[in-house]
Amino acid sequence: MAVVVLDKICKTFGTKFHAIKDLSLTINDGEFLILVGPSGCGKSTALRMIAGLEEISSGTLSIGGENVEDLAPKDRDIAMVFQNYALYPHMTVFENIAFSMKLAGKSKEERTKRVHEIAKTLQLHTLLDSKPAALSGGQRQRVAMGRAMVREPAAFLMDEPLSNLDAKLRVQMRAEIVSLQRQLGVTTIYVTHDQTEALTMGDRVAVLKGGVLQQVDTPKTLYSRPVNAFVAGFIGSPSMNLFEGRLQNGRIDLPTFSIPVATTAFEQSPGLRAFEGKTIVFGIRPEDLYDSGLESGSRYATIPALVKSIEELGSELIVHLKIEAARIDSGDPDAVEDLSGAANAVAKFESVSTVQPGAMINLAIDVAKLHFFDPQTHLAI
């Protein structure tokens, strides 16, 4: 186990393209840190630099207090698990797991003892004589994990290890990996583009965009207090609705209606008063929008909305709406924009809601859950 420290790490390709810019992170001993962001944000590049598979252009990197920028991958005391399991098809599960110990010259007795310990932990003890072709995707992933664990490294590096699994198996493997990491207590850095994985697995989550660290914090803080509009729009599924309006006399004025701002918002964000009479970006999460026929009270404001389409998920409804407000782009390059320009808001309704596509409804907003951002910098106010 070890502390991993990245100090102003940079990676450039050629003279102009900066894949990583001044990335500074400290991953504590035994911590599970997630690197997350849209495609091309630099998260896998950062992981490869930690592993020694990618050269660092500038900055310093230490693992367990030792600078490792000039060390070969095999000398960094790390183990990697990839999206591609990369198992040897001609070897049994036992031989795959034991391979690195065999290369290190460990005795047969030591290899056997260690592999059986790992296999029991990963529930692979009945499959040690099987070949990879006879295993399911989840079992192959556990073998890849076992091959990394058998080395007892200072840190695990995982690069989207669940991407090749089906949705149900991904959920199961997420829980297994988290449980395993807690059990082993090994410092773990995990790369994913799936923000759901990030929120459910990590002790802390580092959000990257364009090679620049946007925010690193606990999942709860990222969700409730994003530092900018990008993090607000990226974290959460469906993503936060972001709109532009004018702050005037304690209300946000839009073309055909206005939304009151909770008095507590001015207490929690004193800088909000500086935007009086000015344009402001405000956000509201889909789960803080309600069918007014089911929710009412002083904490809610209602606005008119046209229901464009509905996704029925059994326990809830994902309702796509059109409201008279200018939607703001959060800056996520992977976000799917509605090309028709029709629906510009998303809400999560209870499954008992009876709203129908094409209907005009009163949409209830929990005004205490509004987020506010500077329209120029997109930083949280």
Backbone torsions as a table, in degrees:
resi	resn	phi	psi	omega
1	MET	NA	149.2	-174.8
2	ALA	-163.9	157.6	170.8
3	VAL	-86.1	133.3	177.9
4	VAL	-110.3	124.4	-176.6
5	VAL	-122.4	121.3	173.0
6	LEU	-105.9	121.7	-177.4
7	ASP	-120.2	104.2	177.9
8	LYS	52.2	48.4	179.3
9	ILE	-73.2	133.1	176.6
10	CYS	-129.0	149.4	173.4
11	LYS	-138.7	118.9	178.1
12	THR	-118.9	144.7	173.5
13	PHE	-114.7	120.6	-174.1
14	GLY	71.7	-143.7	-177.7
15	THR	-108.1	-12.8	-172.3
16	LYS	-118.9	-34.9	-171.9
17	PHE	-85.0	117.1	178.0
18	HIS	-101.7	103.9	179.2
19	ALA	-74.2	-35.7	177.4
20	ILE	-134.4	132.6	-177.6
21	LYS	-123.2	112.7	172.8
22	ASP	46.6	54.4	-179.4
23	LEU	-83.6	116.6	177.5
24	SER	-119.7	120.8	-178.3
25	LEU	-147.4	143.0	170.6
26	THR	-120.6	118.1	178.0
27	ILE	-101.3	115.6	-172.9
28	ASN	-72.5	160.6	179.7
29	ASP	-58.9	121.5	178.7
30	GLY	81.6	3.7	-177.6
31	GLU	-81.4	149.3	174.1
32	PHE	-106.3	103.1	-179.2
33	LEU	-107.0	134.2	178.3
34	ILE	-104.5	131.7	168.8
35	LEU	-102.0	120.0	-175.0
36	VAL	-135.3	154.1	178.4
37	GLY	166.2	171.5	-179.7
38	PRO	-69.8	170.7	178.6
39	SER	-56.2	135.0	177.3
40	GLY	81.5	10.4	-177.0
41	CYS	-80.4	-12.7	177.2
42	GLY	104.0	5.1	-175.4
43	LYS	-66.1	-43.7	178.9
44	SER	-69.9	-34.8	176.7
45	THR	-62.2	-43.0	178.1
46	ALA	-60.6	-43.5	-180.0
47	LEU	-64.6	-40.4	-179.8
48	ARG	-67.2	-31.6	176.2
49	MET	-69.1	-38.3	176.6
50	ILE	-63.8	-38.4	-178.7
51	ALA	-75.1	-19.2	-176.3
52	GLY	90.8	8.5	178.7
53	LEU	-85.6	-12.3	178.7
54	GLU	-133.0	133.4	-178.1
55	GLU	-73.7	141.2	178.0
56	ILE	-84.6	126.6	-179.9
57	SER	-73.3	-40.7	175.6
58	SER	-160.8	163.3	-176.9
59	GLY	102.4	175.7	-178.9
60	THR	-124.9	149.7	-179.0
61	LEU	-135.2	127.4	177.4
62	SER	-129.7	144.8	176.1
63	ILE	-127.8	119.9	-178.0
64	GLY	62.6	32.1	177.6
65	GLY	84.2	-0.9	-178.7
66	GLU	-109.9	128.5	175.1
67	ASN	-66.8	129.2	-172.7
68	VAL	-123.0	9.4	-176.8
69	GLU	-54.2	-35.0	-175.1
70	ASP	-99.1	5.6	-179.5
71	LEU	-90.3	146.0	175.3
72	ALA	-69.6	156.7	-179.7
73	PRO	-52.5	-39.6	-177.0
74	LYS	-67.8	-17.8	-178.2
75	ASP	-99.7	5.6	-175.8
76	ARG	-94.6	-1.8	178.0
77	ASP	57.8	45.7	176.5
78	ILE	-126.6	161.9	175.7
79	ALA	-133.5	138.5	-176.7
80	MET	-113.8	145.3	171.3
81	VAL	-123.9	124.6	-173.0
82	PHE	-103.7	168.6	173.3
83	GLN	-60.9	-42.1	173.7
84	ASN	-87.4	123.4	-173.3
85	TYR	-61.1	-31.0	176.8
86	ALA	53.7	44.6	176.6
87	LEU	-85.1	151.7	176.7
88	TYR	-80.5	114.1	-172.6
89	PRO	-66.7	-24.6	-177.4
90	HIS	-87.3	-5.7	-179.2
91	MET	-101.6	152.2	174.3
92	THR	-75.5	171.4	176.3
93	VAL	-57.8	-43.8	178.2
94	PHE	-57.6	-48.6	-176.5
95	GLU	-66.8	-36.0	177.6
96	ASN	-63.4	-46.5	-178.5
97	ILE	-67.1	-38.0	-174.4
98	ALA	-83.6	-6.5	-169.7
99	PHE	-56.9	-45.8	-177.7
100	SER	-66.5	-33.6	177.1
101	MET	-68.8	-34.7	177.8
102	LYS	-66.1	-42.2	178.0
103	LEU	-63.7	-32.4	-179.7
104	ALA	-79.2	-1.7	176.7
105	GLY	81.2	20.4	179.1
106	LYS	-70.9	149.5	-178.3
107	SER	-68.9	159.5	-179.2
108	LYS	-61.7	-39.9	180.0
109	GLU	-62.8	-43.8	-179.4
110	GLU	-66.0	-40.3	178.7
111	ARG	-62.5	-46.1	-177.5
112	THR	-61.7	-45.5	-178.7
113	LYS	-61.8	-47.4	-176.4
114	ARG	-67.7	-42.8	-179.0
115	VAL	-63.4	-40.3	179.6
116	HIS	-67.0	-34.7	176.3
117	GLU	-63.8	-46.4	-179.5
118	ILE	-66.1	-43.0	-178.5
119	ALA	-61.4	-38.0	178.6
120	LYS	-66.4	-41.4	179.0
121	THR	-62.1	-39.7	-176.0
122	LEU	-93.4	5.1	-179.2
123	GLN	57.5	44.6	177.9
124	LEU	-115.1	5.6	-171.8
125	HIS	-63.3	-23.8	178.6
126	THR	-88.8	-2.2	-175.0
127	LEU	-116.0	10.5	-172.9
128	LEU	-62.6	-25.3	-179.3
129	ASP	-94.7	0.9	-178.5
130	SER	-85.0	155.9	174.0
131	LYS	-93.7	155.6	-178.7
132	PRO	-53.5	-33.5	-178.0
133	ALA	-62.9	-22.3	-177.9
134	ALA	-91.5	1.2	-174.8
135	LEU	-102.4	155.3	173.4
136	SER	-78.4	170.9	179.8
137	GLY	-60.0	-41.8	179.9
138	GLY	-66.5	-38.0	178.1
139	GLN	-67.6	-39.4	177.1
140	ARG	-63.7	-38.7	178.8
141	GLN	-65.0	-36.5	178.4
142	ARG	-69.0	-32.9	175.8
143	VAL	-65.3	-43.0	177.3
144	ALA	-61.0	-38.4	175.8
145	MET	-64.0	-43.6	-179.5
146	GLY	-62.3	-38.2	178.7
147	ARG	-63.0	-34.4	177.1
148	ALA	-76.1	-40.8	-176.2
149	MET	-67.2	-32.3	-173.1
150	VAL	-62.4	-21.6	-179.3
151	ARG	-81.4	-12.8	-176.0
152	GLU	50.7	59.9	-175.1
153	PRO	-77.0	168.6	175.3
154	ALA	-72.9	-28.8	-178.2
155	ALA	-152.1	144.5	171.5
156	PHE	-97.4	137.0	172.7
157	LEU	-119.5	122.1	-176.3
158	MET	-122.3	121.8	-177.8
159	ASP	-108.8	95.6	179.9
160	GLU	45.3	54.9	-173.7
161	PRO	-69.1	-14.4	-175.5
162	LEU	-105.8	3.7	-173.3
163	SER	-62.6	-28.4	-176.4
164	ASN	-89.1	2.8	-177.7
165	LEU	-96.9	155.4	176.9
166	ASP	-72.9	166.3	-170.7
167	ALA	-57.8	-45.2	-177.7
168	LYS	-65.1	-42.1	-179.3
169	LEU	-69.0	-33.2	177.3
170	ARG	-61.2	-42.7	179.2
171	VAL	-61.4	-44.1	179.8
172	GLN	-64.2	-45.6	-177.4
173	MET	-69.0	-32.1	175.2
174	ARG	-56.6	-49.0	-178.8
175	ALA	-63.9	-39.4	-178.5
176	GLU	-66.5	-42.5	-178.9
177	ILE	-65.9	-42.7	178.7
178	VAL	-62.3	-45.4	179.4
179	SER	-61.8	-41.7	-179.8
180	LEU	-65.3	-42.7	-179.8
181	GLN	-64.8	-39.8	177.1
182	ARG	-62.7	-39.9	-178.2
183	GLN	-66.8	-42.5	-177.3
184	LEU	-82.0	-30.5	-178.7
185	GLY	67.9	26.4	-177.7
186	VAL	-91.6	135.6	175.2
187	THR	-54.2	127.1	-174.5
188	THR	-133.3	130.9	174.9
189	ILE	-117.7	122.5	-169.0
190	TYR	-124.9	124.1	179.7
191	VAL	-100.2	133.2	175.2
192	THR	-153.3	154.6	171.4
193	HIS	-98.8	-6.6	-175.5
194	ASP	-91.3	107.9	-177.2
195	GLN	-68.0	-21.3	174.9
196	THR	-66.7	-43.2	174.2
197	GLU	-58.5	-44.7	-177.5
198	ALA	-59.7	-46.2	-175.8
199	LEU	-71.5	-30.1	-175.2
200	THR	-91.7	-14.5	-173.1
201	MET	-111.4	-36.9	-167.1
202	GLY	-83.9	146.2	166.2
203	ASP	-68.4	-43.7	172.4
204	ARG	-135.0	157.8	-178.7
205	VAL	-128.1	130.2	176.3
206	ALA	-107.6	120.0	-177.7
207	VAL	-99.1	124.2	179.9
208	LEU	-111.1	148.0	172.9
209	LYS	-146.2	123.2	178.2
210	GLY	57.4	33.3	178.7
211	GLY	80.9	3.4	-177.9
212	VAL	-113.8	131.9	176.6
213	LEU	-69.5	123.7	-179.1
214	GLN	-91.8	-45.8	-178.3
215	GLN	-163.5	141.6	173.2
216	VAL	-131.5	122.5	-176.2
217	ASP	-168.2	-177.8	176.6
218	THR	-68.8	155.0	177.5
219	PRO	-54.5	-40.2	-178.2
220	LYS	-63.2	-42.3	-179.1
221	THR	-70.2	-39.6	177.6
222	LEU	-58.6	-40.4	-178.1
223	TYR	-72.2	-44.1	-172.9
224	SER	-89.4	-26.8	-178.1
225	ARG	-136.0	65.1	177.6
226	PRO	-64.5	143.0	-175.9
227	VAL	-81.0	-19.1	178.6
228	ASN	-152.4	175.3	-175.5
229	ALA	-66.8	-30.7	179.0
230	PHE	-64.2	-50.4	179.6
231	VAL	-62.0	-40.9	178.9
232	ALA	-59.0	-41.9	-178.4
233	GLY	-78.6	-26.8	-176.7
234	PHE	-82.7	-40.5	-177.2
235	ILE	-86.8	125.2	-178.1
236	GLY	114.8	144.8	-179.4
237	SER	-141.3	119.2	-8.0
238	PRO	-61.4	164.4	-174.7
239	SER	-72.9	164.2	-179.2
240	MET	-61.5	141.4	172.8
241	ASN	-80.7	126.7	-179.3
242	LEU	-120.5	127.7	-177.4
243	PHE	-134.7	164.9	177.9
244	GLU	-112.1	135.0	177.6
245	GLY	-151.2	-178.7	-178.7
246	ARG	-114.1	124.9	179.6
247	LEU	-82.0	117.8	-174.9
248	GLN	-146.7	119.5	174.3
249	ASN	52.5	46.0	176.5
250	GLY	74.3	16.2	178.0
251	ARG	-135.5	157.4	172.7
252	ILE	-103.2	114.2	-178.0
253	ASP	-88.9	130.7	175.2
254	LEU	-122.3	174.0	-172.1
255	PRO	-51.7	-42.3	-174.4
256	THR	-123.6	2.3	179.5
257	PHE	-160.0	174.9	176.5
258	SER	-137.9	157.3	-178.2
259	ILE	-121.8	126.1	177.9
260	PRO	-69.6	145.9	175.9
261	VAL	-100.7	130.0	-178.8
262	ALA	-61.3	140.4	-179.8
263	THR	-60.5	-30.2	179.0
264	THR	-65.2	-24.5	-179.8
265	ALA	-64.0	-37.6	179.3
266	PHE	-71.9	-28.8	177.4
267	GLU	-74.4	-40.6	-178.7
268	GLN	-77.0	-29.8	-179.4
269	SER	-128.6	80.7	-177.9
270	PRO	-56.7	-29.8	-179.4
271	GLY	-66.0	-12.0	-178.3
272	LEU	-64.8	-32.6	-178.0
273	ARG	-65.0	-23.4	179.7
274	ALA	-68.6	-14.4	-178.6
275	PHE	-98.0	9.6	177.3
276	GLU	-56.3	126.0	-179.4
277	GLY	80.0	7.9	-177.2
278	LYS	-120.9	165.5	175.8
279	THR	-72.5	142.2	-179.2
280	ILE	-141.5	151.8	173.5
281	VAL	-99.6	129.0	177.2
282	PHE	-125.6	151.4	-178.1
283	GLY	-130.4	150.5	176.3
284	ILE	-144.3	131.2	-179.0
285	ARG	-76.1	150.4	-179.7
286	PRO	-54.8	-34.0	-178.6
287	GLU	-75.9	-6.5	176.3
288	ASP	-104.2	13.1	172.5
289	LEU	-112.0	138.1	-171.4
290	TYR	-134.8	157.9	168.1
291	ASP	-73.2	114.1	-175.2
292	SER	-62.8	-18.2	176.6
293	GLY	-71.4	-16.3	-179.4
294	LEU	-110.3	-21.9	-178.3
295	GLU	-129.0	135.5	176.4
296	SER	-153.7	162.1	180.0
297	GLY	144.0	172.3	-175.0
298	SER	-67.2	-22.8	-178.7
299	ARG	-76.0	-11.8	-176.7
300	TYR	-106.9	140.7	168.0
301	ALA	-110.0	149.8	179.1
302	THR	-116.4	142.0	178.1
303	ILE	-134.8	153.8	178.6
304	PRO	-75.5	142.9	179.5
305	ALA	-150.5	146.1	177.2
306	LEU	-102.8	126.5	178.8
307	VAL	-78.9	119.7	-179.3
308	LYS	-94.4	-43.7	179.1
309	SER	-159.1	163.2	-176.6
310	ILE	-135.8	133.1	172.0
311	GLU	-107.1	117.6	-179.9
312	GLU	-91.2	117.3	-178.3
313	LEU	-109.4	13.8	179.6
314	GLY	87.6	-71.5	-177.6
315	SER	-82.3	-15.6	-178.9
316	GLU	-157.2	168.0	176.9
317	LEU	-116.5	133.0	170.8
318	ILE	-97.1	112.0	-172.3
319	VAL	-108.8	121.7	178.8
320	HIS	-94.9	127.6	-169.4
321	LEU	-126.7	159.1	171.7
322	LYS	-118.3	119.9	174.8
323	ILE	-124.4	159.3	-177.6
324	GLU	-82.8	76.7	179.1
325	ALA	-155.6	150.4	-179.4
326	ALA	-86.0	114.1	179.5
327	ARG	-74.7	142.7	-179.0
328	ILE	-107.1	138.0	177.1
329	ASP	-76.5	126.1	-179.0
330	SER	-75.0	-15.3	-179.1
331	GLY	97.4	7.6	177.9
332	ASP	-81.7	113.2	-178.1
333	PRO	-67.9	-17.6	-179.6
334	ASP	-90.9	-5.8	-178.1
335	ALA	-65.7	138.3	179.7
336	VAL	-92.0	113.6	-179.4
337	GLU	-86.6	147.8	177.1
338	ASP	-79.9	105.0	-173.5
339	LEU	-66.1	-24.2	-178.5
340	SER	-76.2	-17.7	-178.1
341	GLY	73.0	13.8	-177.0
342	ALA	-83.6	-77.0	-178.8
343	ALA	-72.3	131.5	178.5
344	ASN	-131.9	10.6	177.4
345	ALA	-147.4	151.8	178.5
346	VAL	-129.3	137.5	178.1
347	ALA	-130.7	154.0	172.0
348	LYS	-108.2	115.4	179.2
349	PHE	-106.7	155.6	171.8
350	GLU	-64.1	151.2	-176.0
351	SER	-64.7	-19.0	-179.8
352	VAL	-79.4	-7.0	178.8
353	SER	-62.1	143.1	-177.7
354	THR	-109.0	15.9	-179.4
355	VAL	-61.6	149.7	-177.5
356	GLN	-128.7	149.3	176.1
357	PRO	-56.7	137.7	179.9
358	GLY	92.3	-8.2	-177.6
359	ALA	-88.2	143.8	170.0
360	MET	-87.1	129.9	-178.1
361	ILE	-130.3	164.4	168.8
362	ASN	-94.1	116.2	-177.5
363	LEU	-93.4	123.3	-179.5
364	ALA	-90.3	133.2	-179.6
365	ILE	-117.5	130.0	173.3
366	ASP	-79.6	98.5	-171.5
367	VAL	-65.9	-20.2	178.3
368	ALA	-73.6	-12.1	-176.7
369	LYS	-103.6	12.0	177.8
370	LEU	-70.8	143.5	173.9
371	HIS	-112.5	147.3	-176.0
372	PHE	-127.0	139.0	-176.5
373	PHE	-137.0	149.3	176.3
374	ASP	-69.7	126.2	-176.8
375	PRO	-66.5	-21.7	-179.9
376	GLN	-86.4	-51.0	-174.8
377	THR	-94.4	-16.9	-174.9
378	HIS	64.5	13.6	175.3
379	LEU	-78.1	149.0	179.4
380	ALA	-65.1	142.5	178.7
381	ILE	-92.9	NA	NA
